[in-house]
Structure formats: structure tokens, C-alpha cells
Amino acid sequence: MAGSGRSRIVRADHNIYLQSRPNQVHNEEGEQSLKSHFYKGHYLATAIDRLWHWIHALGILLLILSGFNIHFARYFNPLGTFENAVAIHNFVGLIVVFDWGLWILYNLFSRRISFYLPNGDDFLSGIFKQAKYYLSGIFLNNRAPFPIRPSRKFNPLQKWTYLVIMAVLAPFEIVTGLYMLYMIEGWGNFIGSQVRIISILHTIGAFMAAIFLAAHIYLATTGKKPYSHFIMMITGYHEPE
């Protein structure tokens, strides 16, 4: 009897204690619920991955906006005058060049470059499977042919796209952009005909980057929930599909 009496007293004291701090209990439960919702699944994107991603994303967006501002200043000038757009474009371009270099070094030395290298499943058969899924299967709620997991971050189309973007398009834009900066700033002999050709090639590459960015944002909404992939690039955790 004495033991059961002490138990009732302890439970009563505990309930009184909880009632005396309802807001704190509610906040703690809310924090735990939030963490369990957003910090679950596979940890795929490291802090460096996420920092690089958002710097690069903002940089590419500013380069596209400033580039359009430069070419169509009379009709499209969200960044102000032509001179302002050129200054922003050059400054952000140098940041993106540095950021791209860090990405290369980080992925090589951490061996995370393996996520981007195609394997046996990433050639024609895998490409067709993923393309079919994007064109029809995703709308029929079919299971993804290449679900994300710790050993595979990207499906075949993503791997090939990222390889082309980071190993071909990005270096192409960097080289042509630095060449124009070198000429226009007077660091070398200005050759108008060469600058014009390089400018056209640089612009073509910029349009390709803009198309990629639009497709990338759309495909980012095709996770388990429309915001799942965006949350992953904030928390690092991928919610299993």
C-alpha cells in the first residue's frame, strides 16, 4: 500500500510539473516532430555539397539575369544600367569560376566523384528506362526505375546531364567568359572579330544553361512530395520515395 501510494504521489507531482510548463513541453514536442519530419531518410548531401549547390545556383541565376540585361538592356533591365549589369556579370562570374574549381577538387579528393561516373546501368537501357519514367511513369505513379539510395545519388539521365554540364558546358562558359573579360578589360590586344565570335558562342552556352536550370527546378518537384528535394538540399537528408 505504501509503495502504491508513493507511485500515485510521484505521478501526481509529474503531472503538476508538466502542467506548470505547457508551452515548453509543446515546443519540445513540436521540435521533435519537425526534426523527425525533415531529418529522416538517407544522409546524401553533405554540408559542403549544400553550400556549393546554393552558391552555384544563385551565381548561375545572377549570370543569366545579368547576361540578358546586357544583351537586351533596352527591354530587360532588372539589374539596372548596362554598366551595372556588366560589373555584376563579371564579379559573379569570377565567384562561379572559383566555386566550380572547389567542386572539382572536393569531389576528386573525397572520391564523391564516383556518384557522377556512369556504370553498367547508366548507358542506353538505363537512359531509356529513366526517360520513359519521366515521360509517362511518373504521371501514373509508377515506381522510379533508379530510386535514390546511399550508393546511388543520381539516375542515368542525371549522371549524364551533370557530367555534360560540369565537365563540358561549365568549362566552355568559363573559358569563353574569361577570354572576353581579358579582351574587354584591355589586358590583351582587343580583336573585335574574335570577341564577337566568342560572345556568340558564350551566349549560346548561356541559353543552354538557362534551359538546364528550368528543367532542373521542374524535376526537383518530382520527389515524394513537391518540396522533398528542396528540403534535402537544406537538411542533407533524402526522404525515401
Contacts in CASP RR format, 6 or more apart in sequence:
PFRMAT RR
TARGET T0000
AUTHOR 0000-0000-0000
METHOD contacts of the structure
MODEL  1
MAGSGRSRIVRADHNIYLQSRPNQVHNEEGEQSLKSHFYKGHYLATAIDR
LWHWIHALGILLLILSGFNIHFARYFNPLGTFENAVAIHNFVGLIVVFDW
GLWILYNLFSRRISFYLPNGDDFLSGIFKQAKYYLSGIFLNNRAPFPIRP
SRKFNPLQKWTYLVIMAVLAPFEIVTGLYMLYMIEGWGNFIGSQVRIISI
LHTIGAFMAAIFLAAHIYLATTGKKPYSHFIMMITGYHEPE
18 25 0 8 1.000
38 231 0 8 1.000
38 234 0 8 1.000
38 235 0 8 1.000
38 237 0 8 1.000
39 235 0 8 1.000
39 237 0 8 1.000
40 237 0 8 1.000
40 239 0 8 1.000
41 237 0 8 1.000
41 238 0 8 1.000
41 239 0 8 1.000
41 240 0 8 1.000
42 148 0 8 1.000
42 149 0 8 1.000
42 150 0 8 1.000
42 237 0 8 1.000
42 238 0 8 1.000
42 240 0 8 1.000
43 236 0 8 1.000
43 237 0 8 1.000
43 238 0 8 1.000
44 148 0 8 1.000
44 150 0 8 1.000
44 153 0 8 1.000
44 232 0 8 1.000
44 236 0 8 1.000
44 237 0 8 1.000
44 238 0 8 1.000
45 53 0 8 1.000
45 232 0 8 1.000
45 233 0 8 1.000
45 236 0 8 1.000
45 238 0 8 1.000
46 236 0 8 1.000
48 106 0 8 1.000
49 112 0 8 1.000
49 236 0 8 1.000
50 233 0 8 1.000
50 234 0 8 1.000
50 236 0 8 1.000
52 99 0 8 1.000
52 102 0 8 1.000
52 103 0 8 1.000
52 106 0 8 1.000
53 233 0 8 1.000
54 233 0 8 1.000
55 95 0 8 1.000
55 99 0 8 1.000
56 96 0 8 1.000
56 99 0 8 1.000
56 100 0 8 1.000
56 103 0 8 1.000
59 92 0 8 1.000
59 93 0 8 1.000
59 95 0 8 1.000
59 96 0 8 1.000
59 99 0 8 1.000
60 96 0 8 1.000
60 209 0 8 1.000
60 213 0 8 1.000
61 213 0 8 1.000
62 88 0 8 1.000
62 89 0 8 1.000
62 92 0 8 1.000
63 89 0 8 1.000
63 92 0 8 1.000
63 93 0 8 1.000
63 96 0 8 1.000
63 206 0 8 1.000
63 209 0 8 1.000
64 206 0 8 1.000
64 209 0 8 1.000
64 210 0 8 1.000
64 213 0 8 1.000
65 78 0 8 1.000
65 79 0 8 1.000
66 79 0 8 1.000
66 85 0 8 1.000
66 86 0 8 1.000
66 88 0 8 1.000
66 89 0 8 1.000
66 92 0 8 1.000
67 85 0 8 1.000
67 89 0 8 1.000
67 206 0 8 1.000
68 76 0 8 1.000
69 76 0 8 1.000
69 77 0 8 1.000
69 78 0 8 1.000
69 79 0 8 1.000
69 80 0 8 1.000
69 82 0 8 1.000
69 85 0 8 1.000
69 89 0 8 1.000
70 82 0 8 1.000
70 85 0 8 1.000
70 86 0 8 1.000
70 89 0 8 1.000
71 203 0 8 1.000
73 81 0 8 1.000
73 82 0 8 1.000
73 85 0 8 1.000
77 85 0 8 1.000
79 85 0 8 1.000
79 88 0 8 1.000
90 181 0 8 1.000
93 177 0 8 1.000
96 174 0 8 1.000
97 174 0 8 1.000
97 178 0 8 1.000
100 166 0 8 1.000
100 170 0 8 1.000
100 174 0 8 1.000
103 166 0 8 1.000
104 166 0 8 1.000
106 112 0 8 1.000
107 113 0 8 1.000
107 116 0 8 1.000
115 152 0 8 1.000
115 153 0 8 1.000
115 154 0 8 1.000
116 154 0 8 1.000
116 159 0 8 1.000
116 162 0 8 1.000
116 163 0 8 1.000
116 166 0 8 1.000
117 159 0 8 1.000
117 163 0 8 1.000
118 156 0 8 1.000
118 159 0 8 1.000
118 160 0 8 1.000
118 163 0 8 1.000
121 146 0 8 1.000
121 156 0 8 1.000
122 156 0 8 1.000
122 159 0 8 1.000
122 160 0 8 1.000
123 156 0 8 1.000
126 145 0 8 1.000
126 146 0 8 1.000
126 156 0 8 1.000
127 156 0 8 1.000
127 157 0 8 1.000
127 160 0 8 1.000
129 145 0 8 1.000
129 146 0 8 1.000
129 156 0 8 1.000
130 145 0 8 1.000
130 146 0 8 1.000
130 155 0 8 1.000
130 156 0 8 1.000
130 157 0 8 1.000
131 157 0 8 1.000
133 142 0 8 1.000
133 144 0 8 1.000
133 145 0 8 1.000
134 157 0 8 1.000
134 219 0 8 1.000
134 222 0 8 1.000
138 144 0 8 1.000
138 222 0 8 1.000
144 155 0 8 1.000
144 241 0 8 1.000
145 155 0 8 1.000
146 152 0 8 1.000
146 155 0 8 1.000
146 156 0 8 1.000
147 240 0 8 1.000
147 241 0 8 1.000
148 154 0 8 1.000
148 238 0 8 1.000
148 240 0 8 1.000
148 241 0 8 1.000
154 162 0 8 1.000
161 212 0 8 1.000
165 209 0 8 1.000
165 212 0 8 1.000
169 205 0 8 1.000
169 208 0 8 1.000
169 209 0 8 1.000
169 212 0 8 1.000
172 201 0 8 1.000
172 205 0 8 1.000
173 202 0 8 1.000
173 205 0 8 1.000
173 206 0 8 1.000
173 209 0 8 1.000
176 198 0 8 1.000
176 201 0 8 1.000
176 202 0 8 1.000
177 198 0 8 1.000
177 202 0 8 1.000
179 198 0 8 1.000
180 195 0 8 1.000
180 198 0 8 1.000
180 199 0 8 1.000
180 202 0 8 1.000
182 188 0 8 1.000
183 189 0 8 1.000
183 190 0 8 1.000
183 191 0 8 1.000
183 192 0 8 1.000
183 194 0 8 1.000
183 195 0 8 1.000
184 190 0 8 1.000
184 195 0 8 1.000
220 229 0 8 1.000
220 230 0 8 1.000
221 227 0 8 1.000
221 229 0 8 1.000
222 229 0 8 1.000
223 229 0 8 1.000
223 241 0 8 1.000
224 239 0 8 1.000
224 240 0 8 1.000
224 241 0 8 1.000
225 239 0 8 1.000
228 238 0 8 1.000
228 239 0 8 1.000
229 238 0 8 1.000
231 237 0 8 1.000
231 239 0 8 1.000
232 238 0 8 1.000
232 239 0 8 1.000
END
